[in-house]
Amino acid sequence: MSSAALGGQLRADDVSFAYVGAARAALRHVNLRVAPGEVVLITGASGCGKSTLALALCGLIPSRVHGELRGRVMFGATALSGMKPHEASQLVGMVFQNPNLQLINQTVQSEVAFGPENLALPQPEIAARVGWCLDVTGMAGMRTAAIVTLSGGQKQRTAIAATLAMRPRILVLDEPLSDLDPVGAQEVLATLQRLARDGGTGVVIIEHRVDEVAPWADRVVLMDDGRVVLDEPPRAAWADPGPWRATGVGIPDMVRLAYAVPEAFGSRVPLSVVEAANAVKDTWFEEALAAAAEERCNAAGVPAGRPPGQRNGAAVGAGLEAGPAAGPPVLSWDGVSVEFDGRRAVDDVTLAVGEGEWVALIGANGSGKSTLTGLTVGLGKPSAGVVRFRGQPVRPGKVFDHAAQVALLLQAADDMLFETTVLKELEFGFRFRARPKDPVLDVPEAVEFFGFSGREEDSPWELSQGGRQRLALAALLVGAPGVLVLDEPTTGQDADHMRAFLRLLDRVRARTGITIVTVTHDIRGLASRAARIVLLGEGKVRADGPPGRVFAMPGDLIRWGVLAPPLARLQSELLGPAAGEVLLDVDELASTALARRADVERATSPGAGALRP
Amino acid sequence: MMNSLLVQTIISYLLIFAVPMVLPVVFLKVVGLSGLRTLVTYEARDTPLHKLDPRLKVLYPVGMGILSILFTWKFMLIVFGLTILPWFWLKPSRAKIKVLTVMIIGPAIAGFWGQGMYYLPPPPIHFIYKFPWTMAWLGSPGITTYGMIFGLQQTSRVLVTVSTSMLILISTDVGDFSWAFERFRAPPHVGFALTAALRFLPEMIARTHLVLRAVELRGYDMSRPRWYEFRGWPDYARRLSRCVVLVTVPLLIGTLRGTTTMAMVADARGFGTTKRRGSLRVHKTTAVDIWGYVILVTLVVGALVLNHLGIGARYYG
């Protein structure tokens, strides 16, 4: 390889690409530059061509993914488009979305050594590369660990280490955070920043979770319909919200807040919570928030300086006790524990969900959320305690019986589709079970309600990913379940799809009044939508209360692997424990602050300086 | 009453079908799909067995397999006993012991039960239970003592290979297998195929388990009738076979997506670009390795010599 190539930058010059048989090009005249040491965030709605661009940047298009490619992808003076994959991967490495599919070996070190071994490098060189990659990704302590024992974040870091072992100058990561809890995501992002800053590696991150990546990025690229519609440094990228709104891609909460209250933030757009907090520290905005928080605390009858519900300095779990709405619970876990191979996945959980409630179970990966909800349909067997549906014990293993009462939508909704047409899919559940007299929705209603009119005879696999998820949900609701349990329903979705899904759930709830339990570590919208949050950590209930209260304790949340939403962290950063109950909606927070300012200005004489400018 | 044809027929029916019916149920109850997942999973630990020369580990099941073929039953017992000893060295997890026990005892029972009914020694035949004519037409005159002993012998031969292979699978990182194969001049693809199979088999089993649960969640009745509900069993078999067709689509789609990614990853990491791969592993031959080789070679050579001398040799003819 020439020194010119090694010292160069990655360039896509007028790249267009159409998959074999596709009527429409996936990439259209894309121009992009990535310099060594630069962190570039590429975002856009699902299907806009981000992943295709990643494959092209790594040279896997056209060598492994076939179609019609126009334009050139260059690294310095070297054309990647004509290189073999293993040659291209020594210039530009790719980390795919699902770490499980790209970790081929059984231990961390053998995985990282796999690439250098294939290149037939001498043993000392392989050992040196493995050592460096494990050090830089923070995996040195897990060198001999089996892959199956790693957490999601550790697997992703191992995948990054294995890609780095090929010594690429640029690293392209396709949605590396989608399956990670917020703490795991921060670990990965910190690793990537270290690589860029210290190692001079160019990093391209393709991601929907813009809020989390934006503070780390040097440049932001927005794609729409196969084109690059925006390519700017972060602050300039969000200077005009127009393109973001047009593409339906989420704008970071701190940026939205700055737009909503320009009086407080001025012209400088904050990208992180710390930046936003520094911008409004000791200004009228902070005082307005403090005054509003105190008012909320007084209304709730809790002394300021301590989150409402947290009594006597008790631990989080003991402090926030919300409990179900009045009346007998529809679902309950009484002293439930579940053990796997001698490890307690769920540890003495007592919890009740009232009729019509919307409860979100949050927690880090492996905190016991899915195990706990699986018990409600008989998946798994408690080693202690009882799970009840409307007072009747749930019998372990009797999934068919309990699935009629509790509809469980799995994260991988594709795994829940078995029929050849949309209509047959909706009728599937009635093969073995009589049609309920009082269904949540009957089949014709479901077709109409979920937007499948005219597509009844289409194959489920002809629908978009969001469409397939809607179909799986519709198919569960045509029965007569009393509770809808959703396991990570928004993971990996872009902001637009997530909002659409949440709107759909709102409509379902408004129409049917069904009880909803969501399991998620993706707190972007879902957790704050729920009326009640239950935080799980290491199998135990650590907090239980309204979202505004639970998210007012960012320190405790981090302890259990959860990062509060940016707005909550901002209020906690500014007000500390006095934040009490935080507001989770940008518009509500902005209007509250502005209203307080106006109130105080009206109450005090002009120029009295009740609130600092 | 016990001598009546009807009672004898019922007893024979139970004897013939009880074991084939009970074994799968026991397997599903005790092991299940999740247990099967752990069966081939490598347990990363720091035991002398883990550090043993991978080449010796590859040769070990082969050598013991040869011994199991060459020897008569009495010598076979000694060989079988020898294959059990390293397990005490390894000390596998309780979950693995549970699965392994079922995986070993299950085929053993099936083997000696089947041979007990269908292996007919030369007369005089000693029957443990002789079937009446109403059952004998199925091909078995009854359960014979010698047939069962013969079945146990044959099963033990198979179990020698099963036991040694399992021991090696649990204690050897797949990368070490690849290393050993490459030292034996096998093409890298052999090691890669083994690596991919062992790495993804547990994932595949877990996914199958998940999709089967998803079918039930969608309202597909997979509930088993009770053993005495005879009229329910044909319907259960029909539902089960239909379910296999149903789960194939999501499983196939998921697998194809996964293999595409895996192939691209392997390509990007340069797999297949050189005839001889490098290796992170530097194996320094230890005294344990040398002893291992000496014992294995001694056993195999000794078995061949004894066989040649007609001591403990199996009779063919």
Interface residues (C-beta under 8 A of the other chain):
Chain A: C58 L60 S63 R64 V65 K84 P85 H86 A88 S89 G93 M94 F96 N98 N100 L101 Q102 L103 I104 N105 Q106 T107 Q109 S110 A113 F114 G115 P116 E117 N118 L119 A120 L121 P122 Q123 E125 I126 A127 V130 T144 A145 A146 I147 V148 T149 A162 T163 A165 M166 D341 G342 V377 L379 K398 V399 F400 D401 A403 A404 A407 L408 L410 A412 D414 D415 M416 L417 F418 F428 G429 F430 R431 F432 R433 W461 A475 L476 G479
Chain B: T41 Y42 E43 A44 S93 R94 A95 D173 V174 G175 F192 T195 A196 L198 R199 P202 E203 R207 L210 V211 R213 A214 V215 E216 L217 R218 G219 Y220 D221 M222 S223 L246 V247 V249 P250 I253 G254 G258 T261 M262 A263 M264 V265 A266 D267 A268 R269 G270 F271 G272 T273 T274 R276 R277 G278 S279 L280 V282
